[in-house]
Amino acid sequence: MKILVLRFSSIGDIVLTSPVLRCLTQQVKDVEVHVSTKSAFTDLVRFNPNVTKVHELGEDIGELISRLKKEGFNEVIDLHHNLRTARIKRVLGVPSHSFPKLNIQKWWLVNFKRDRMPLIHIVDRYMSTVEHLGVKNDGLGLELFIPEDRAVKRRIFQLRTKVATPHSPSARRTSPNVCRKTGSIELAQLG
């Protein structure tokens, strides 16, 4: 089975799809999981061992659709659910499942401060799109795979304490400052 997962942006939302990718790979026999995302975000999924292939959305969605049509997908899992993904699903013409975006409930929350959102985490809403395949959330959380050559080296800084007391006038006007010579962090006065 060859499945296309659509999530074009943004960083946090793409990372939130990682349980879906992992659970699909681990719970569906002989599955190929392809992901389509914007070019700027491809590295968020490119190194994920649960992803067979990444399809980049550049400036031209028509070009992406042409490439996707050649793949012969059995199903589309739409975790973005917008006009562009609707176009892709229509052109591919294969079964698809979209996550409940709940735009009306979000609108009520933002405009009237009335919380009509269900008490279900976004990851579980994403997971609902693959339930028909017998896939369940494994509860192992989110994943982000960073290749070793791109990992940031950790630096441990020594802390020097030069903290203003809470009652002094300058207490609210301090900020961290990294000493260039020693690499330690100090608090410096702002003005």
Number of C-alpha atoms within 10 A of each C-alpha: 12 15 20 24 25 25 22 25 18 15 12 9 15 20 18 20 22 23 23 26 21 21 19 25 19 14 15 13 9 10 16 18 21 22 23 23 23 18 15 14 18 20 16 19 26 18 16 19 12 21 20 17 17 21 20 18 19 13 10 8 15 13 11 16 17 13 13 18 13 9 13 14 19 14 18 26 24 24 26 23 17 13 9 13 21 15 14 20 21 12 13 21 14 12 12 19 18 21 19 15 15 11 10 11 14 16 14 14 14 11 8 9 10 12 12 13 13 10 6 8 9 16 20 17 16 24 22 19 20 21 13 9 11 9 18 17 19 12 10 9 11 13 16 14 15 15 11 8 6 7 9 8 7 6 7 8 12 11 12 10 9 12 15 16 10 9 8 9 9 14 13 13 13 16 13 11 13 14 12 8 6 9 14 14 18 18 18 15 16 9 6
